[in-house]
Amino acid sequence: MARETAQQFVERWKALGPILEKQRERDIRATDTKQAMRNLAVHVQRAIRENPPRPTSGLIIAQRLFLAARLRAEQARESGTDESPK
């Protein structure tokens, strides 16, 4: 947008928006949904095969780390060595 003002940019998108929306609608109507779903399924299966799901999402590990940090903070407060803001 070096030479273009913000107003010119907005005006251009006002003009192009409906044109792009019409093209999007044509593309959607022309799509063979069954074939698109088959293509998607092929890619999903390949992704699962090449990157199998892990046994854990990491959420449990993260919760353990948060608990350990909280316990350390509580111990520090109780022992008077807490340097965190109150």
PyMOL Python script that loads the backbone (N, CA, C, O; Angstrom):
from pymol import cmd

cmd.read_pdbstr("""\
ATOM      1  N   MET A   1       0.829  -1.176   0.000  1.00  0.00           N
ATOM      2  CA  MET A   1       0.000   0.000   0.000  1.00  0.00           C
ATOM      3  C   MET A   1       0.878   1.246   0.000  1.00  0.00           C
ATOM      4  O   MET A   1       0.492   2.273   0.558  1.00  0.00           O
ATOM      5  N   ALA A   2       2.033   1.168  -0.609  1.00  0.00           N
ATOM      6  CA  ALA A   2       2.957   2.295  -0.596  1.00  0.00           C
ATOM      7  C   ALA A   2       2.333   3.540  -1.218  1.00  0.00           C
ATOM      8  O   ALA A   2       2.325   4.605  -0.601  1.00  0.00           O
ATOM      9  N   ARG A   3       1.814   3.411  -2.431  1.00  0.00           N
ATOM     10  CA  ARG A   3       1.248   4.584  -3.113  1.00  0.00           C
ATOM     11  C   ARG A   3      -0.262   4.678  -2.961  1.00  0.00           C
ATOM     12  O   ARG A   3      -0.866   5.710  -3.253  1.00  0.00           O
ATOM     13  N   GLU A   4      -0.847   3.614  -2.510  1.00  0.00           N
ATOM     14  CA  GLU A   4      -2.294   3.552  -2.417  1.00  0.00           C
ATOM     15  C   GLU A   4      -2.733   4.015  -1.022  1.00  0.00           C
ATOM     16  O   GLU A   4      -2.164   3.607  -0.010  1.00  0.00           O
ATOM     17  N   THR A   5      -3.726   4.848  -0.995  1.00  0.00           N
ATOM     18  CA  THR A   5      -4.236   5.285   0.301  1.00  0.00           C
ATOM     19  C   THR A   5      -5.166   4.206   0.862  1.00  0.00           C
ATOM     20  O   THR A   5      -5.627   3.325   0.135  1.00  0.00           O
ATOM     21  N   ALA A   6      -5.426   4.293   2.139  1.00  0.00           N
ATOM     22  CA  ALA A   6      -6.329   3.340   2.766  1.00  0.00           C
ATOM     23  C   ALA A   6      -7.714   3.425   2.119  1.00  0.00           C
ATOM     24  O   ALA A   6      -8.369   2.403   1.914  1.00  0.00           O
ATOM     25  N   GLN A   7      -8.148   4.618   1.804  1.00  0.00           N
ATOM     26  CA  GLN A   7      -9.463   4.798   1.184  1.00  0.00           C
ATOM     27  C   GLN A   7      -9.518   4.123  -0.187  1.00  0.00           C
ATOM     28  O   GLN A   7     -10.520   3.491  -0.522  1.00  0.00           O
ATOM     29  N   GLN A   8      -8.452   4.249  -0.984  1.00  0.00           N
ATOM     30  CA  GLN A   8      -8.410   3.596  -2.294  1.00  0.00           C
ATOM     31  C   GLN A   8      -8.448   2.077  -2.132  1.00  0.00           C
ATOM     32  O   GLN A   8      -9.101   1.378  -2.906  1.00  0.00           O
ATOM     33  N   PHE A   9      -7.751   1.585  -1.136  1.00  0.00           N
ATOM     34  CA  PHE A   9      -7.725   0.159  -0.858  1.00  0.00           C
ATOM     35  C   PHE A   9      -9.141  -0.331  -0.530  1.00  0.00           C
ATOM     36  O   PHE A   9      -9.588  -1.350  -1.057  1.00  0.00           O
ATOM     37  N   VAL A  10      -9.831   0.390   0.330  1.00  0.00           N
ATOM     38  CA  VAL A  10     -11.195   0.025   0.716  1.00  0.00           C
ATOM     39  C   VAL A  10     -12.117   0.072  -0.496  1.00  0.00           C
ATOM     40  O   VAL A  10     -12.930  -0.832  -0.690  1.00  0.00           O
ATOM     41  N   GLU A  11     -12.000   1.093  -1.295  1.00  0.00           N
ATOM     42  CA  GLU A  11     -12.857   1.223  -2.479  1.00  0.00           C
ATOM     43  C   GLU A  11     -12.615   0.070  -3.459  1.00  0.00           C
ATOM     44  O   GLU A  11     -13.556  -0.465  -4.045  1.00  0.00           O
ATOM     45  N   ARG A  12     -11.357  -0.300  -3.627  1.00  0.00           N
ATOM     46  CA  ARG A  12     -11.047  -1.402  -4.545  1.00  0.00           C
ATOM     47  C   ARG A  12     -11.685  -2.691  -4.050  1.00  0.00           C
ATOM     48  O   ARG A  12     -12.260  -3.438  -4.842  1.00  0.00           O
ATOM     49  N   TRP A  13     -11.593  -2.963  -2.752  1.00  0.00           N
ATOM     50  CA  TRP A  13     -12.190  -4.180  -2.206  1.00  0.00           C
ATOM     51  C   TRP A  13     -13.707  -4.133  -2.245  1.00  0.00           C
ATOM     52  O   TRP A  13     -14.348  -5.173  -2.394  1.00  0.00           O
ATOM     53  N   LYS A  14     -14.292  -2.962  -2.117  1.00  0.00           N
ATOM     54  CA  LYS A  14     -15.752  -2.854  -2.259  1.00  0.00           C
ATOM     55  C   LYS A  14     -16.172  -3.278  -3.660  1.00  0.00           C
ATOM     56  O   LYS A  14     -17.200  -3.932  -3.837  1.00  0.00           O
ATOM     57  N   ALA A  15     -15.377  -2.905  -4.645  1.00  0.00           N
ATOM     58  CA  ALA A  15     -15.696  -3.262  -6.025  1.00  0.00           C
ATOM     59  C   ALA A  15     -15.408  -4.737  -6.297  1.00  0.00           C
ATOM     60  O   ALA A  15     -16.191  -5.405  -6.974  1.00  0.00           O
ATOM     61  N   LEU A  16     -14.302  -5.246  -5.781  1.00  0.00           N
ATOM     62  CA  LEU A  16     -13.896  -6.622  -6.074  1.00  0.00           C
ATOM     63  C   LEU A  16     -14.630  -7.658  -5.236  1.00  0.00           C
ATOM     64  O   LEU A  16     -14.792  -8.797  -5.672  1.00  0.00           O
ATOM     65  N   GLY A  17     -15.072  -7.288  -4.052  1.00  0.00           N
ATOM     66  CA  GLY A  17     -15.724  -8.246  -3.153  1.00  0.00           C
ATOM     67  C   GLY A  17     -16.871  -9.003  -3.798  1.00  0.00           C
ATOM     68  O   GLY A  17     -16.878 -10.233  -3.764  1.00  0.00           O
ATOM     69  N   PRO A  18     -17.844  -8.311  -4.388  1.00  0.00           N
ATOM     70  CA  PRO A  18     -18.962  -9.029  -5.013  1.00  0.00           C
ATOM     71  C   PRO A  18     -18.524  -9.920  -6.182  1.00  0.00           C
ATOM     72  O   PRO A  18     -19.084 -10.997  -6.387  1.00  0.00           O
ATOM     73  N   ILE A  19     -17.536  -9.476  -6.935  1.00  0.00           N
ATOM     74  CA  ILE A  19     -17.033 -10.279  -8.065  1.00  0.00           C
ATOM     75  C   ILE A  19     -16.413 -11.568  -7.535  1.00  0.00           C
ATOM     76  O   ILE A  19     -16.684 -12.655  -8.046  1.00  0.00           O
ATOM     77  N   LEU A  20     -15.586 -11.435  -6.515  1.00  0.00           N
ATOM     78  CA  LEU A  20     -14.946 -12.617  -5.924  1.00  0.00           C
ATOM     79  C   LEU A  20     -15.977 -13.542  -5.293  1.00  0.00           C
ATOM     80  O   LEU A  20     -15.843 -14.762  -5.383  1.00  0.00           O
ATOM     81  N   GLU A  21     -16.995 -12.991  -4.660  1.00  0.00           N
ATOM     82  CA  GLU A  21     -18.045 -13.804  -4.039  1.00  0.00           C
ATOM     83  C   GLU A  21     -18.808 -14.593  -5.098  1.00  0.00           C
ATOM     84  O   GLU A  21     -19.126 -15.763  -4.883  1.00  0.00           O
ATOM     85  N   LYS A  22     -19.106 -13.970  -6.235  1.00  0.00           N
ATOM     86  CA  LYS A  22     -19.792 -14.681  -7.315  1.00  0.00           C
ATOM     87  C   LYS A  22     -18.936 -15.835  -7.835  1.00  0.00           C
ATOM     88  O   LYS A  22     -19.447 -16.921  -8.105  1.00  0.00           O
ATOM     89  N   GLN A  23     -17.635 -15.594  -7.973  1.00  0.00           N
ATOM     90  CA  GLN A  23     -16.734 -16.648  -8.435  1.00  0.00           C
ATOM     91  C   GLN A  23     -16.681 -17.788  -7.416  1.00  0.00           C
ATOM     92  O   GLN A  23     -16.672 -18.962  -7.786  1.00  0.00           O
ATOM     93  N   ARG A  24     -16.647 -17.432  -6.145  1.00  0.00           N
ATOM     94  CA  ARG A  24     -16.631 -18.441  -5.083  1.00  0.00           C
ATOM     95  C   ARG A  24     -17.886 -19.305  -5.153  1.00  0.00           C
ATOM     96  O   ARG A  24     -17.806 -20.528  -5.039  1.00  0.00           O
ATOM     97  N   GLU A  25     -19.044 -18.673  -5.339  1.00  0.00           N
ATOM     98  CA  GLU A  25     -20.303 -19.414  -5.446  1.00  0.00           C
ATOM     99  C   GLU A  25     -20.302 -20.338  -6.663  1.00  0.00           C
ATOM    100  O   GLU A  25     -20.777 -21.471  -6.581  1.00  0.00           O
ATOM    101  N   ARG A  26     -19.772 -19.861  -7.789  1.00  0.00           N
ATOM    102  CA  ARG A  26     -19.678 -20.713  -8.993  1.00  0.00           C
ATOM    103  C   ARG A  26     -18.771 -21.908  -8.728  1.00  0.00           C
ATOM    104  O   ARG A  26     -19.089 -23.033  -9.112  1.00  0.00           O
ATOM    105  N   ASP A  27     -17.654 -21.661  -8.078  1.00  0.00           N
ATOM    106  CA  ASP A  27     -16.718 -22.752  -7.770  1.00  0.00           C
ATOM    107  C   ASP A  27     -17.357 -23.791  -6.860  1.00  0.00           C
ATOM    108  O   ASP A  27     -17.176 -24.992  -7.058  1.00  0.00           O
ATOM    109  N   ILE A  28     -18.099 -23.333  -5.868  1.00  0.00           N
ATOM    110  CA  ILE A  28     -18.761 -24.258  -4.938  1.00  0.00           C
ATOM    111  C   ILE A  28     -19.797 -25.100  -5.675  1.00  0.00           C
ATOM    112  O   ILE A  28     -19.864 -26.315  -5.488  1.00  0.00           O
ATOM    113  N   ARG A  29     -20.603 -24.452  -6.511  1.00  0.00           N
ATOM    114  CA  ARG A  29     -21.632 -25.190  -7.258  1.00  0.00           C
ATOM    115  C   ARG A  29     -21.013 -26.193  -8.234  1.00  0.00           C
ATOM    116  O   ARG A  29     -21.590 -27.252  -8.482  1.00  0.00           O
ATOM    117  N   ALA A  30     -19.861 -25.871  -8.781  1.00  0.00           N
ATOM    118  CA  ALA A  30     -19.222 -26.745  -9.766  1.00  0.00           C
ATOM    119  C   ALA A  30     -18.468 -27.904  -9.117  1.00  0.00           C
ATOM    120  O   ALA A  30     -18.040 -28.829  -9.807  1.00  0.00           O
ATOM    121  N   THR A  31     -18.308 -27.858  -7.816  1.00  0.00           N
ATOM    122  CA  THR A  31     -17.538 -28.896  -7.126  1.00  0.00           C
ATOM    123  C   THR A  31     -18.334 -30.181  -7.020  1.00  0.00           C
ATOM    124  O   THR A  31     -19.511 -30.167  -6.662  1.00  0.00           O
ATOM    125  N   ASP A  32     -17.687 -31.289  -7.331  1.00  0.00           N
ATOM    126  CA  ASP A  32     -18.263 -32.617  -7.132  1.00  0.00           C
ATOM    127  C   ASP A  32     -17.975 -32.990  -5.677  1.00  0.00           C
ATOM    128  O   ASP A  32     -16.870 -33.420  -5.347  1.00  0.00           O
ATOM    129  N   THR A  33     -18.970 -32.824  -4.817  1.00  0.00           N
ATOM    130  CA  THR A  33     -18.780 -33.002  -3.379  1.00  0.00           C
ATOM    131  C   THR A  33     -18.326 -34.417  -3.043  1.00  0.00           C
ATOM    132  O   THR A  33     -17.442 -34.601  -2.206  1.00  0.00           O
ATOM    133  N   LYS A  34     -18.916 -35.410  -3.681  1.00  0.00           N
ATOM    134  CA  LYS A  34     -18.515 -36.804  -3.399  1.00  0.00           C
ATOM    135  C   LYS A  34     -17.044 -37.020  -3.729  1.00  0.00           C
ATOM    136  O   LYS A  34     -16.311 -37.641  -2.959  1.00  0.00           O
ATOM    137  N   GLN A  35     -16.619 -36.503  -4.878  1.00  0.00           N
ATOM    138  CA  GLN A  35     -15.216 -36.666  -5.264  1.00  0.00           C
ATOM    139  C   GLN A  35     -14.303 -35.887  -4.320  1.00  0.00           C
ATOM    140  O   GLN A  35     -13.225 -36.361  -3.963  1.00  0.00           O
ATOM    141  N   ALA A  36     -14.729 -34.707  -3.921  1.00  0.00           N
ATOM    142  CA  ALA A  36     -13.932 -33.907  -2.991  1.00  0.00           C
ATOM    143  C   ALA A  36     -13.768 -34.636  -1.663  1.00  0.00           C
ATOM    144  O   ALA A  36     -12.686 -34.620  -1.076  1.00  0.00           O
ATOM    145  N   MET A  37     -14.841 -35.278  -1.182  1.00  0.00           N
ATOM    146  CA  MET A  37     -14.763 -36.034   0.068  1.00  0.00           C
ATOM    147  C   MET A  37     -13.851 -37.251  -0.078  1.00  0.00           C
ATOM    148  O   MET A  37     -13.105 -37.585   0.843  1.00  0.00           O
ATOM    149  N   ARG A  38     -13.910 -37.912  -1.234  1.00  0.00           N
ATOM    150  CA  ARG A  38     -12.999 -39.047  -1.466  1.00  0.00           C
ATOM    151  C   ARG A  38     -11.549 -38.568  -1.452  1.00  0.00           C
ATOM    152  O   ARG A  38     -10.682 -39.205  -0.854  1.00  0.00           O
ATOM    153  N   ASN A  39     -11.296 -37.446  -2.113  1.00  0.00           N
ATOM    154  CA  ASN A  39      -9.934 -36.897  -2.129  1.00  0.00           C
ATOM    155  C   ASN A  39      -9.469 -36.550  -0.717  1.00  0.00           C
ATOM    156  O   ASN A  39      -8.334 -36.841  -0.339  1.00  0.00           O
ATOM    157  N   LEU A  40     -10.349 -35.933   0.051  1.00  0.00           N
ATOM    158  CA  LEU A  40     -10.016 -35.578   1.425  1.00  0.00           C
ATOM    159  C   LEU A  40      -9.709 -36.829   2.245  1.00  0.00           C
ATOM    160  O   LEU A  40      -8.738 -36.856   3.001  1.00  0.00           O
ATOM    161  N   ALA A  41     -10.534 -37.861   2.097  1.00  0.00           N
ATOM    162  CA  ALA A  41     -10.333 -39.102   2.841  1.00  0.00           C
ATOM    163  C   ALA A  41      -8.976 -39.729   2.524  1.00  0.00           C
ATOM    164  O   ALA A  41      -8.297 -40.238   3.417  1.00  0.00           O
ATOM    165  N   VAL A  42      -8.589 -39.689   1.260  1.00  0.00           N
ATOM    166  CA  VAL A  42      -7.281 -40.229   0.875  1.00  0.00           C
ATOM    167  C   VAL A  42      -6.170 -39.496   1.605  1.00  0.00           C
ATOM    168  O   VAL A  42      -5.242 -40.119   2.120  1.00  0.00           O
ATOM    169  N   HIS A  43      -6.262 -38.173   1.650  1.00  0.00           N
ATOM    170  CA  HIS A  43      -5.215 -37.380   2.299  1.00  0.00           C
ATOM    171  C   HIS A  43      -5.216 -37.568   3.817  1.00  0.00           C
ATOM    172  O   HIS A  43      -4.157 -37.604   4.442  1.00  0.00           O
ATOM    173  N   VAL A  44      -6.395 -37.685   4.399  1.00  0.00           N
ATOM    174  CA  VAL A  44      -6.475 -37.899   5.844  1.00  0.00           C
ATOM    175  C   VAL A  44      -5.868 -39.256   6.197  1.00  0.00           C
ATOM    176  O   VAL A  44      -5.082 -39.363   7.139  1.00  0.00           O
ATOM    177  N   GLN A  45      -6.232 -40.281   5.449  1.00  0.00           N
ATOM    178  CA  GLN A  45      -5.678 -41.613   5.719  1.00  0.00           C
ATOM    179  C   GLN A  45      -4.159 -41.616   5.578  1.00  0.00           C
ATOM    180  O   GLN A  45      -3.457 -42.228   6.383  1.00  0.00           O
ATOM    181  N   ARG A  46      -3.659 -40.934   4.563  1.00  0.00           N
ATOM    182  CA  ARG A  46      -2.202 -40.857   4.380  1.00  0.00           C
ATOM    183  C   ARG A  46      -1.553 -40.126   5.545  1.00  0.00           C
ATOM    184  O   ARG A  46      -0.509 -40.549   6.042  1.00  0.00           O
ATOM    185  N   ALA A  47      -2.160 -39.039   5.980  1.00  0.00           N
ATOM    186  CA  ALA A  47      -1.606 -38.283   7.104  1.00  0.00           C
ATOM    187  C   ALA A  47      -1.584 -39.127   8.372  1.00  0.00           C
ATOM    188  O   ALA A  47      -0.620 -39.082   9.137  1.00  0.00           O
ATOM    189  N   ILE A  48      -2.646 -39.896   8.595  1.00  0.00           N
ATOM    190  CA  ILE A  48      -2.694 -40.761   9.783  1.00  0.00           C
ATOM    191  C   ILE A  48      -1.641 -41.852   9.685  1.00  0.00           C
ATOM    192  O   ILE A  48      -0.981 -42.176  10.672  1.00  0.00           O
ATOM    193  N   ARG A  49      -1.485 -42.417   8.499  1.00  0.00           N
ATOM    194  CA  ARG A  49      -0.496 -43.468   8.296  1.00  0.00           C
ATOM    195  C   ARG A  49       0.921 -42.937   8.511  1.00  0.00           C
ATOM    196  O   ARG A  49       1.746 -43.601   9.137  1.00  0.00           O
ATOM    197  N   GLU A  50       1.202 -41.744   7.995  1.00  0.00           N
ATOM    198  CA  GLU A  50       2.551 -41.186   8.099  1.00  0.00           C
ATOM    199  C   GLU A  50       2.817 -40.535   9.462  1.00  0.00           C
ATOM    200  O   GLU A  50       3.968 -40.443   9.888  1.00  0.00           O
ATOM    201  N   ASN A  51       1.770 -40.090  10.140  1.00  0.00           N
ATOM    202  CA  ASN A  51       1.902 -39.436  11.449  1.00  0.00           C
ATOM    203  C   ASN A  51       0.849 -40.001  12.390  1.00  0.00           C
ATOM    204  O   ASN A  51      -0.144 -39.333  12.679  1.00  0.00           O
ATOM    205  N   PRO A  52       1.051 -41.214  12.869  1.00  0.00           N
ATOM    206  CA  PRO A  52       0.021 -41.820  13.710  1.00  0.00           C
ATOM    207  C   PRO A  52      -0.218 -40.996  14.971  1.00  0.00           C
ATOM    208  O   PRO A  52       0.692 -40.333  15.470  1.00  0.00           O
ATOM    209  N   PRO A  53      -1.439 -41.042  15.481  1.00  0.00           N
ATOM    210  CA  PRO A  53      -1.740 -40.272  16.689  1.00  0.00           C
ATOM    211  C   PRO A  53      -0.865 -40.721  17.854  1.00  0.00           C
ATOM    212  O   PRO A  53      -0.558 -41.906  17.992  1.00  0.00           O
ATOM    213  N   ARG A  54      -0.474 -39.785  18.673  1.00  0.00           N
ATOM    214  CA  ARG A  54       0.320 -40.112  19.855  1.00  0.00           C
ATOM    215  C   ARG A  54      -0.615 -40.669  20.927  1.00  0.00           C
ATOM    216  O   ARG A  54      -1.817 -40.403  20.914  1.00  0.00           O
ATOM    217  N   PRO A  55      -0.052 -41.443  21.852  1.00  0.00           N
ATOM    218  CA  PRO A  55      -0.913 -41.984  22.905  1.00  0.00           C
ATOM    219  C   PRO A  55      -1.458 -40.904  23.838  1.00  0.00           C
ATOM    220  O   PRO A  55      -2.457 -41.125  24.522  1.00  0.00           O
ATOM    221  N   THR A  56      -0.818 -39.753  23.872  1.00  0.00           N
ATOM    222  CA  THR A  56      -1.301 -38.653  24.700  1.00  0.00           C
ATOM    223  C   THR A  56      -1.145 -37.351  23.931  1.00  0.00           C
ATOM    224  O   THR A  56      -0.275 -37.221  23.071  1.00  0.00           O
ATOM    225  N   SER A  57      -1.988 -36.406  24.250  1.00  0.00           N
ATOM    226  CA  SER A  57      -1.942 -35.116  23.567  1.00  0.00           C
ATOM    227  C   SER A  57      -0.918 -34.188  24.193  1.00  0.00           C
ATOM    228  O   SER A  57      -0.596 -33.143  23.628  1.00  0.00           O
ATOM    229  N   GLY A  58      -0.405 -34.563  25.355  1.00  0.00           N
ATOM    230  CA  GLY A  58       0.502 -33.683  26.074  1.00  0.00           C
ATOM    231  C   GLY A  58      -0.212 -32.897  27.153  1.00  0.00           C
ATOM    232  O   GLY A  58       0.428 -32.246  27.979  1.00  0.00           O
ATOM    233  N   LEU A  59      -1.544 -32.954  27.151  1.00  0.00           N
ATOM    234  CA  LEU A  59      -2.315 -32.206  28.137  1.00  0.00           C
ATOM    235  C   LEU A  59      -2.031 -32.697  29.553  1.00  0.00           C
ATOM    236  O   LEU A  59      -1.895 -31.896  30.478  1.00  0.00           O
ATOM    237  N   ILE A  60      -1.943 -34.019  29.719  1.00  0.00           N
ATOM    238  CA  ILE A  60      -1.675 -34.567  31.055  1.00  0.00           C
ATOM    239  C   ILE A  60      -0.299 -34.134  31.532  1.00  0.00           C
ATOM    240  O   ILE A  60      -0.128 -33.778  32.698  1.00  0.00           O
ATOM    241  N   ILE A  61       0.677 -34.163  30.645  1.00  0.00           N
ATOM    242  CA  ILE A  61       2.034 -33.729  31.009  1.00  0.00           C
ATOM    243  C   ILE A  61       2.026 -32.257  31.391  1.00  0.00           C
ATOM    244  O   ILE A  61       2.650 -31.867  32.378  1.00  0.00           O
ATOM    245  N   ALA A  62       1.335 -31.452  30.628  1.00  0.00           N
ATOM    246  CA  ALA A  62       1.261 -30.018  30.930  1.00  0.00           C
ATOM    247  C   ALA A  62       0.602 -29.789  32.289  1.00  0.00           C
ATOM    248  O   ALA A  62       1.063 -28.955  33.067  1.00  0.00           O
ATOM    249  N   GLN A  63      -0.474 -30.525  32.579  1.00  0.00           N
ATOM    250  CA  GLN A  63      -1.138 -30.376  33.867  1.00  0.00           C
ATOM    251  C   GLN A  63      -0.218 -30.776  35.016  1.00  0.00           C
ATOM    252  O   GLN A  63      -0.248 -30.154  36.077  1.00  0.00           O
ATOM    253  N   ARG A  64       0.595 -31.801  34.815  1.00  0.00           N
ATOM    254  CA  ARG A  64       1.565 -32.196  35.850  1.00  0.00           C
ATOM    255  C   ARG A  64       2.586 -31.088  36.081  1.00  0.00           C
ATOM    256  O   ARG A  64       2.951 -30.802  37.221  1.00  0.00           O
ATOM    257  N   LEU A  65       3.046 -30.465  34.993  1.00  0.00           N
ATOM    258  CA  LEU A  65       4.017 -29.370  35.129  1.00  0.00           C
ATOM    259  C   LEU A  65       3.396 -28.186  35.859  1.00  0.00           C
ATOM    260  O   LEU A  65       4.046 -27.571  36.705  1.00  0.00           O
ATOM    261  N   PHE A  66       2.150 -27.865  35.542  1.00  0.00           N
ATOM    262  CA  PHE A  66       1.475 -26.756  36.223  1.00  0.00           C
ATOM    263  C   PHE A  66       1.307 -27.051  37.711  1.00  0.00           C
ATOM    264  O   PHE A  66       1.500 -26.173  38.551  1.00  0.00           O
ATOM    265  N   LEU A  67       0.942 -28.306  38.032  1.00  0.00           N
ATOM    266  CA  LEU A  67       0.775 -28.691  39.423  1.00  0.00           C
ATOM    267  C   LEU A  67       2.105 -28.577  40.172  1.00  0.00           C
ATOM    268  O   LEU A  67       2.148 -28.057  41.287  1.00  0.00           O
ATOM    269  N   ALA A  68       3.190 -29.064  39.560  1.00  0.00           N
ATOM    270  CA  ALA A  68       4.501 -28.987  40.200  1.00  0.00           C
ATOM    271  C   ALA A  68       4.906 -27.536  40.435  1.00  0.00           C
ATOM    272  O   ALA A  68       5.450 -27.205  41.489  1.00  0.00           O
ATOM    273  N   ALA A  69       4.644 -26.674  39.463  1.00  0.00           N
ATOM    274  CA  ALA A  69       4.981 -25.260  39.617  1.00  0.00           C
ATOM    275  C   ALA A  69       4.157 -24.631  40.740  1.00  0.00           C
ATOM    276  O   ALA A  69       4.672 -23.835  41.525  1.00  0.00           O
ATOM    277  N   ARG A  70       2.883 -24.990  40.810  1.00  0.00           N
ATOM    278  CA  ARG A  70       2.034 -24.451  41.876  1.00  0.00           C
ATOM    279  C   ARG A  70       2.510 -24.916  43.246  1.00  0.00           C
ATOM    280  O   ARG A  70       2.548 -24.132  44.195  1.00  0.00           O
ATOM    281  N   LEU A  71       2.873 -26.199  43.349  1.00  0.00           N
ATOM    282  CA  LEU A  71       3.353 -26.722  44.631  1.00  0.00           C
ATOM    283  C   LEU A  71       4.654 -26.046  45.046  1.00  0.00           C
ATOM    284  O   LEU A  71       4.847 -25.735  46.221  1.00  0.00           O
ATOM    285  N   ARG A  72       5.551 -25.816  44.083  1.00  0.00           N
ATOM    286  CA  ARG A  72       6.811 -25.112  44.399  1.00  0.00           C
ATOM    287  C   ARG A  72       6.531 -23.696  44.878  1.00  0.00           C
ATOM    288  O   ARG A  72       7.161 -23.216  45.820  1.00  0.00           O
ATOM    289  N   ALA A  73       5.580 -23.025  44.225  1.00  0.00           N
ATOM    290  CA  ALA A  73       5.233 -21.662  44.622  1.00  0.00           C
ATOM    291  C   ALA A  73       4.625 -21.646  46.023  1.00  0.00           C
ATOM    292  O   ALA A  73       4.918 -20.755  46.820  1.00  0.00           O
ATOM    293  N   GLU A  74       3.781 -22.629  46.322  1.00  0.00           N
ATOM    294  CA  GLU A  74       3.190 -22.696  47.653  1.00  0.00           C
ATOM    295  C   GLU A  74       4.255 -22.951  48.713  1.00  0.00           C
ATOM    296  O   GLU A  74       4.226 -22.350  49.786  1.00  0.00           O
ATOM    297  N   GLN A  75       5.197 -23.848  48.407  1.00  0.00           N
ATOM    298  CA  GLN A  75       6.291 -24.132  49.344  1.00  0.00           C
ATOM    299  C   GLN A  75       7.132 -22.886  49.577  1.00  0.00           C
ATOM    300  O   GLN A  75       7.529 -22.596  50.706  1.00  0.00           O
ATOM    301  N   ALA A  76       7.399 -22.158  48.510  1.00  0.00           N
ATOM    302  CA  ALA A  76       8.214 -20.949  48.635  1.00  0.00           C
ATOM    303  C   ALA A  76       7.501 -19.917  49.498  1.00  0.00           C
ATOM    304  O   ALA A  76       8.135 -19.247  50.313  1.00  0.00           O
ATOM    305  N   ARG A  77       6.183 -19.779  49.327  1.00  0.00           N
ATOM    306  CA  ARG A  77       5.423 -18.837  50.153  1.00  0.00           C
ATOM    307  C   ARG A  77       5.448 -19.248  51.624  1.00  0.00           C
ATOM    308  O   ARG A  77       5.616 -18.413  52.512  1.00  0.00           O
ATOM    309  N   GLU A  78       5.278 -20.543  51.863  1.00  0.00           N
ATOM    310  CA  GLU A  78       5.259 -21.040  53.232  1.00  0.00           C
ATOM    311  C   GLU A  78       6.613 -20.892  53.919  1.00  0.00           C
ATOM    312  O   GLU A  78       6.677 -20.641  55.122  1.00  0.00           O
ATOM    313  N   SER A  79       7.692 -21.046  53.157  1.00  0.00           N
ATOM    314  CA  SER A  79       9.025 -20.956  53.754  1.00  0.00           C
ATOM    315  C   SER A  79       9.555 -19.530  53.778  1.00  0.00           C
ATOM    316  O   SER A  79      10.632 -19.271  54.316  1.00  0.00           O
ATOM    317  N   GLY A  80       8.801 -18.607  53.196  1.00  0.00           N
ATOM    318  CA  GLY A  80       9.214 -17.204  53.198  1.00  0.00           C
ATOM    319  C   GLY A  80      10.237 -16.841  52.136  1.00  0.00           C
ATOM    320  O   GLY A  80      10.809 -15.751  52.178  1.00  0.00           O
ATOM    321  N   THR A  81      10.477 -17.731  51.186  1.00  0.00           N
ATOM    322  CA  THR A  81      11.445 -17.438  50.119  1.00  0.00           C
ATOM    323  C   THR A  81      10.766 -17.050  48.817  1.00  0.00           C
ATOM    324  O   THR A  81      11.401 -16.983  47.764  1.00  0.00           O
ATOM    325  N   ASP A  82       9.483 -16.798  48.903  1.00  0.00           N
ATOM    326  CA  ASP A  82       8.712 -16.439  47.703  1.00  0.00           C
ATOM    327  C   ASP A  82       9.114 -15.041  47.240  1.00  0.00           C
ATOM    328  O   ASP A  82       9.052 -14.078  48.004  1.00  0.00           O
ATOM    329  N   GLU A  83       9.527 -14.947  45.980  1.00  0.00           N
ATOM    330  CA  GLU A  83       9.932 -13.647  45.416  1.00  0.00           C
ATOM    331  C   GLU A  83       8.951 -13.170  44.365  1.00  0.00           C
ATOM    332  O   GLU A  83       9.190 -12.161  43.701  1.00  0.00           O
ATOM    333  N   SER A  84       7.835 -13.897  44.206  1.00  0.00           N
ATOM    334  CA  SER A  84       6.862 -13.479  43.195  1.00  0.00           C
ATOM    335  C   SER A  84       6.030 -12.322  43.730  1.00  0.00           C
ATOM    336  O   SER A  84       5.841 -12.193  44.940  1.00  0.00           O
ATOM    337  N   PRO A  85       5.528 -11.473  42.815  1.00  0.00           N
ATOM    338  CA  PRO A  85       4.687 -10.354  43.267  1.00  0.00           C
ATOM    339  C   PRO A  85       3.387 -10.875  43.870  1.00  0.00           C
ATOM    340  O   PRO A  85       2.850 -11.893  43.434  1.00  0.00           O
ATOM    341  N   LYS A  86       2.907 -10.185  44.846  1.00  0.00           N
ATOM    342  CA  LYS A  86       1.678 -10.634  45.536  1.00  0.00           C
ATOM    343  C   LYS A  86       0.494  -9.856  45.046  1.00  0.00           C
ATOM    344  O   LYS A  86      -0.626 -10.084  45.502  1.00  0.00           O
TER     345      LYS A  86
END
""", "prot")
cmd.dss("prot")
cmd.show_as("cartoon", "prot")
cmd.util.cbc("prot")
cmd.orient("prot")
